[in-house]
Structures are given as C-alpha cells and as structure tokens.
C-alpha cells in the first residue's frame, strides 16, 4: 500500500490511498495496484516436491530470502511464513495466494504491488493557474474562501487537498461544482479547483462512518479481525480500514452496513473458511503502546535525526537527538502506527518498518511542548516531537 499525509492552512484533512486495494468489484480485497508476475525465471525458487492442503488465503507483505528459500512476512513484519513453490526473488512487496498450514504457504499465484504515489493528489483542473506565493493568489489568500465555502455548504463539502501538477487547491463537493467555481472566480479567487466528480459522500458523512467503524473495533477484535488502521480518505471519498486478517464474514458485514463508503484491506484474507482456520498463526499486537495523533491531524514539515531508544524498565520508547543534545524526546507518531518486537520496530499504518531501536533515523515533523500532549506516560522526556507521516 501507499500512503502519505498533507495539510492545508486552517483546513485539517487526511489523505490515504490503499494502493493495493483499488477498484475491486467482485471482492473487497483485491489490489488494482498489482500486476501479475511470473513465478519462474533466473533466481526463482524451484517448485517444492512437497505440497500442502490447508486454508486458502491471500497474503499481502514482503517476500524475503532465507537460507533455504523464501518467506513472506504479512504486513511487512513477522511472524513470517515459509513459501513452498516458485517465487521470483524480485517480488519485494507482493500479494501471494495459496494454501496455508502451520506457518507454510503453498504458492498458487503471485502479484507485485506498484507504487502510485504520483496519483495520490490529482489535479482535476490541469489548465488552471497555480497558486503563487504572496498575498494575491497564495494559500493564505484562498484559505478563507475555502473555509467559507465549506461553512456555507456542509451538505455538499467532501474534501480538500493540494493537486499536482500545479499546485492548485482542490475542493471536492458532492454537487454544483460549476456554480461554486463561478462564484469563486467572480470574487477573483485563483488557484482553487472545485470538482464534484466521484464525490458521492460528504465529509460529515464519512466522519460519521469513521466513528461508527471505531465503535466496532472491540467486537471485531473479539472475532479475530484486528483493526490496524482507520482513516478517512478524502481523495477517494471513502473510509479505509486495514485489518491484520479478515474473512468473508467481515467482508459481508462491511458491505451490508456501509456499502461503498468503506473499503477494507488486510495483511491476510481468508478466501475459503474463516480466520479460525489459521491454526499456528500468532498475532503480534505490538509490545509497546505508542502515543499517536488523532485521525486527520496535520503535521509540521521540519526534520531532525534521532536514535530510537527503548526504556525496558518503564516499557516505553523515546528519541535521542543524534546531535548529542541532552534530554529525552517523546515521539508523537501518526495515527495508526504500532510496534513489533524481536527486534523492536516502529511500524507505519500499513505495517512497514519505520525505525528500529538503537538505530539512527531521520524523522520529519516538528517540536511539540509536552503540556500540549494528552498522555500520562512521557517516558522521562522533556520535549515532544510530532512525527510526520512518511
């Protein structure tokens, strides 16, 4: 999957694209950002003479070499599964379908995910004059106009983002885009593109859906469907929910409850049977609870180099500045970040590794006074750092 975040002055918003799960109509979890790859060729692992009969699954994760072959790590982190069958070693981040039994996966097919970063923030008005610096036509000048438009039409407002190439400030509405565009032009507003193409749900409707999904977390956890991330995807006009594993029962529930307002994907999708059939599969809930921002939070664009540290006595993690400056720094991670152990890693909202304990890491973001942070556990820190989403 691919994800980024962005912010407009005075307009908090959250952008997410589940690039491994675009456009599927028959089932909720097939990635359109995937292309079939051959399972033969130079360096490919030869088919194993052993075959297994197990639970039919689709696994999204990283394919990595080991001494005696290849493994796939669901979600990009452990526990990993041995792969039985022919695997292209260049697969990298992949979706593998096959039969699972006891931490082994008999490969039936392999797809590789392609990065759609350039498509994350589209510009529906490529011929529009872009935003410029300064009081006339800059972000500060148009922000008030966008805020006013949103306040006047909460029943139509859906989204805001910076569109590229440009940049232009894109405002998604569910209807009357031409009229709203003409109204802005009459007031001399430039660099704001109003569109109603593809926006069936208002921002308020999607935020309500986020709240409803969050309210189901504990019920889903009890059923074996652990929610890793819930995000309001303004560009795609839907709510994205990422699970560690799902089966047909959850897919049917989401479809019947929210229709196309919610799109789910997962590290592991059980295609036949249920998650109860995944015997021998342990869950990694993460050894440490992180301090994270609320959904939809904007981030700062500064940066610094830190070393991630683990205080085993307190059971928390903190940052040290690589420059050697004294004092611990409490990281405030983006919503959806988590940890995995052995060794200790911080994982982003799709399970990809961000930082390992003991290693230096460059983190975008900015300093935040700790008196602005609502958390009881500060890990002995004197300052905070709001980490920008990658």
C-alpha positions in Angstrom: 0.0 0.0 0.0 1.0 3.6 -0.4 0.2 6.4 2.0 1.0 10.0 2.5 -0.5 12.8 4.5 -1.0 16.5 3.8 -2.4 19.7 5.3 -4.0 23.0 4.1 -3.6 26.0 6.4 -6.7 26.1 8.5 -8.2 23.0 6.9 -7.2 19.8 8.6 -7.6 16.8 6.4 -6.3 13.3 5.9 -5.3 11.6 2.7 -4.9 7.9 2.3 -4.9 5.6 -0.7 -4.9 1.9 -0.2 -2.9 1.4 -3.4 -3.0 -2.3 -3.0 -6.8 -2.4 -3.0 -8.2 -0.1 -5.7 -11.2 -0.7 -7.8 -12.2 -4.3 -7.0 -15.8 -5.0 -7.7 -16.2 -8.8 -7.1 -14.5 -8.8 -3.7 -13.3 -6.1 -1.4 -9.7 -7.0 -1.1 -8.0 -7.5 -4.5 -5.5 -4.7 -5.3 -5.7 -2.9 -8.6 -2.2 -1.6 -8.0 -1.0 -5.0 -8.7 0.4 -6.7 -11.8 0.8 -10.4 -12.2 4.4 -11.6 -12.1 6.0 -14.7 -13.4 6.9 -17.4 -10.8 9.7 -18.7 -13.0 12.9 -17.2 -14.3 16.5 -16.6 -13.2 16.9 -17.0 -9.5 13.4 -18.2 -8.9 13.0 -20.9 -6.3 12.1 -24.2 -7.9 8.8 -25.8 -7.1 8.9 -27.8 -3.9 8.2 -31.5 -4.2 6.1 -31.1 -1.1 2.5 -29.8 -1.4 0.2 -29.0 1.5 -3.6 -28.9 1.8 -4.6 -26.1 4.0 -6.6 -22.9 4.3 -6.9 -20.9 1.1 -5.6 -17.3 1.8 -4.3 -14.2 0.1 -1.3 -12.6 1.9 0.0 -9.1 1.4 3.5 -8.5 2.7 7.2 -8.6 1.9 8.9 -11.5 0.2 12.4 -12.0 1.8 15.2 -14.6 1.2 16.2 -17.0 3.9 18.9 -19.7 4.0 16.7 -22.4 2.5 14.4 -20.4 0.2 11.9 -17.6 0.7 9.4 -16.3 3.2 6.6 -13.9 3.1 6.1 -11.5 6.1 2.4 -10.5 6.3 2.1 -6.7 6.5 5.8 -6.3 6.1 6.7 -7.7 9.6 6.7 -11.0 11.4 5.8 -13.7 12.0 6.8 -14.8 8.5 5.7 -17.9 6.6 7.8 -20.2 4.6 6.9 -20.2 0.9 6.6 -23.6 -0.9 6.7 -23.1 -4.7 8.3 -21.0 -7.4 9.0 -17.4 -6.3 10.5 -14.5 -8.3 13.2 -13.1 -5.9 12.5 -9.6 -7.2 8.9 -9.7 -5.9 9.6 -7.5 -2.9 6.2 -6.2 -1.7 3.8 -8.8 -3.0 0.4 -10.4 -2.8 0.7 -14.2 -2.6 -2.3 -16.5 -2.9 -2.0 -20.1 -1.7 -2.8 -22.8 0.8 -1.7 -22.1 4.4 -0.9 -24.7 7.1 1.4 -24.4 10.1 3.4 -21.3 9.0 3.9 -22.6 5.5 2.2 -21.3 2.3 1.9 -23.4 -0.8 2.1 -20.8 -3.6 -0.6 -20.7 -6.3 -0.1 -17.2 -7.6 2.0 -14.1 -7.0 1.3 -10.4 -7.7 3.5 -7.4 -7.1 2.3 -4.0 -5.9 3.2 -0.9 -7.9 3.7 2.5 -6.3 1.0 5.0 -7.2 2.5 8.0 -5.3 2.2 10.3 -8.3 -1.6 9.6 -8.4 -2.2 10.3 -4.8 -3.0 14.0 -5.1 -4.5 14.5 -8.6 -5.3 17.9 -10.2 -8.7 17.8 -12.0 -8.0 21.3 -13.4 -4.6 20.9 -15.1 -5.1 24.2 -17.1 -5.8 26.3 -14.1 -3.3 28.9 -13.0 -1.5 27.5 -10.0 -1.3 29.0 -6.5 1.5 31.5 -6.1 3.4 33.0 -3.1 2.3 36.3 -1.7 -0.9 37.9 -0.6 -2.6 37.8 -4.0 -3.4 34.2 -5.0 -1.4 32.5 -2.3 -2.6 29.8 0.1 -3.3 32.3 2.9 -5.5 34.4 0.5 -7.6 31.5 -0.7 -7.9 29.6 2.6 -10.6 31.9 3.9 -12.6 31.5 0.7 -12.4 27.7 1.0 -13.4 27.8 4.7 -16.3 30.0 3.9 -17.4 27.7 1.1 -17.2 24.7 3.4 -19.2 26.5 6.1 -21.9 27.6 3.6 -22.4 24.1 2.1 -21.7 21.4 4.8 -24.3 19.3 3.0 -22.0 19.3 -0.2 -18.5 19.7 1.1 -16.4 16.5 0.7 -12.7 17.1 0.6 -9.7 19.4 0.2 -6.1 18.7 -1.0 -3.2 20.2 -2.9 -3.5 18.9 -6.5 -0.5 18.3 -8.7 0.8 19.3 -11.2 0.2 22.9 -10.1 -0.2 23.2 -7.2 -3.9 24.1 -7.0 -6.1 23.8 -4.0 -8.7 21.1 -4.9 -12.1 21.3 -3.2 -14.4 18.3 -3.6 -18.2 18.8 -3.5 -21.0 16.3 -4.0 -22.8 18.7 -6.4 -22.9 22.1 -8.0 -19.2 22.3 -8.7 -19.6 24.7 -11.7 -21.7 27.1 -9.7 -19.2 27.1 -6.8 -16.3 27.6 -9.2 -18.0 30.5 -10.9 -18.7 32.1 -7.5 -15.1 31.9 -6.6 -14.0 33.3 -10.0 -16.4 36.2 -9.6 -14.6 37.2 -6.4 -11.2 37.0 -8.0 -10.1 33.7 -6.4 -7.4 31.9 -8.4 -5.7 28.5 -7.8 -8.8 26.8 -6.4 -10.3 23.9 -8.4 -13.8 22.8 -7.4 -14.9 19.4 -8.6 -17.9 17.1 -7.9 -16.7 14.1 -10.0 -16.5 11.0 -7.9 -17.8 12.6 -4.7 -21.0 10.8 -3.5 -20.4 11.3 0.2 -19.9 14.5 2.2 -17.0 14.9 4.6 -19.5 14.9 7.5 -21.0 11.5 6.3 -17.5 10.0 6.1 -16.5 11.3 9.5 -19.7 9.7 11.0 -18.7 6.5 9.3 -15.2 6.7 10.9 -16.9 7.0 14.3 -19.1 4.0 13.6 -16.2 1.9 12.4 -14.2 2.8 15.5 -17.1 1.7 17.7 -16.9 -1.8 16.2 -13.2 -2.3 17.0 -13.7 -4.3 20.2 -16.3 -6.5 18.6 -14.1 -7.2 15.6 -11.1 -7.9 17.8 -13.1 -10.5 19.7 -13.9 -12.2 16.4 -10.3 -12.3 15.3 -10.3 -9.4 13.0 -7.8 -6.9 14.4 -8.1 -3.4 13.1 -4.7 -1.8 12.4 -5.8 1.5 10.9 -9.0 3.5 10.2 -8.5 6.6 8.0 -10.8 9.0 6.2 -9.6 9.0 2.6 -10.8 12.3 1.2 -9.3 11.9 -2.3 -11.0 8.6 -2.8 -14.2 9.7 -0.9 -14.3 6.7 1.4 -13.1 5.3 4.7 -10.2 2.9 4.5 -9.9 0.2 7.2 -6.8 -2.0 7.4 -7.0 -5.3 9.3 -4.4 -7.9 10.2 -6.7 -10.6 8.8 -10.2 -10.9 7.5 -12.6 -13.5 6.1 -16.0 -13.5 4.2 -18.0 -12.8 7.4 -16.3 -9.4 7.9 -16.4 -8.6 4.2 -20.2 -9.2 4.1 -20.8 -7.2 7.3 -18.9 -4.2 6.0 -20.7 -4.3 2.6 -24.1 -4.6 4.1 -23.5 -1.9 6.7 -21.7 0.8 4.8 -21.7 -0.2 1.1 -19.1 1.7 -0.9 -18.4 4.2 1.9 -15.9 1.7 3.5 -13.1 -0.2 1.7 -11.2 -2.8 3.6 -7.9 -4.5 3.0 -5.8 -6.8 5.1 -2.4 -8.5 5.6 -4.2 -11.8 5.4 -7.5 -12.5 3.7 -9.0 -16.0 4.2 -10.7 -16.8 0.9 -12.3 -20.1 2.0 -13.2 -20.7 5.6 -12.6 -18.3 8.4 -9.8 -16.8 10.4 -10.4 -19.5 13.0 -8.8 -22.0 10.5 -5.4 -20.2 10.7 -4.0 -22.6 13.3 -0.5 -21.9 14.4 -0.7 -18.2 13.4 0.2 -16.0 16.4 -0.8 -12.3 16.5 1.8 -9.6 17.1 -0.2 -6.9 18.9 3.0 -4.9 19.5 4.9 -4.8 22.8 4.6 -1.1 23.4 1.6 1.3 23.1 2.7 4.4 21.2 1.5 8.0 21.7 -0.2 8.9 18.4 -2.1 11.8 16.9 -5.9 11.8 16.4 -7.1 10.8 12.9 -6.8 13.6 10.4 -4.1 15.6 12.2 -1.9 17.9 10.2 1.9 17.6 10.6 4.8 20.0 10.5 7.5 19.9 7.8 10.7 20.3 9.8 13.1 17.4 10.3 15.8 16.1 12.5 17.9 12.9 13.1 17.2 10.8 16.1 18.1 7.5 17.7 15.2 5.4 18.8 15.6 4.1 22.4 13.7 1.6 24.4 13.3 2.1 28.2 12.6 -1.5 29.2 12.0 -0.7 32.9 9.2 1.8 32.1 8.1 -0.1 29.0 8.2 2.8 26.5 10.2 4.3 23.7 11.8 7.7 23.3 14.1 9.6 21.0 17.6 10.9 21.5 18.9 13.6 19.1 21.7 12.3 17.0 23.5 15.6 17.6 24.1 14.6 21.2 21.8 17.2 22.7 20.8 16.3 26.2 17.3 15.1 27.2 14.8 12.6 26.0 12.3 13.4 23.3 8.8 11.8 23.3 7.8 10.9 19.8 4.1 11.5 18.9 3.5 9.2 16.0 0.9 9.5 13.2 -2.4 7.7 13.8 -2.2 4.0 13.0 1.5 3.5 13.9 2.3 0.5 16.1 5.3 -1.6 17.2 6.6 -5.1 16.7 9.2 -7.0 18.7 12.3 -9.2 18.3 13.9 -6.8 17.5 11.8 -3.7 18.4 10.5 -1.9 15.4 8.1 1.0 14.9 5.7 0.2 12.1 3.7 2.7 10.0 -0.1 2.4 9.3 0.4 -0.3 6.7 2.9 -2.3 8.8 6.1 -1.2 7.0 9.1 -0.7 9.2 9.9 2.9 10.1 12.6 2.8 12.8 14.5 0.1 14.8 15.5 0.6 18.4 19.2 1.6 18.6 19.4 2.9 15.0 19.5 6.5 13.9 16.5 7.6 11.8 15.6 10.9 10.1 12.1 12.0 11.1 10.1 14.8 9.6 7.8 16.8 11.8 8.5 19.3 14.5 8.8 20.0 18.2 5.7 20.0 20.4 5.6 21.1 24.0 4.6 18.2 26.2 2.0 20.3 28.0 0.1 20.1 24.7 0.1 16.3 24.7 -2.7 14.3 26.5 -0.8 11.3 27.8 0.2 10.2 31.2 3.3 8.3 30.1 6.0 10.6 28.8 8.9 8.1 29.1 11.0 10.6 31.1 11.0 13.1 28.2 11.4 16.8 28.5 10.2 17.6 25.0 8.0 16.1 22.3 8.4 15.6 18.5 5.3 15.3 16.3 6.4 12.8 13.6 5.2 13.5 10.1 3.7 10.6 8.2 6.0 9.2 5.5 
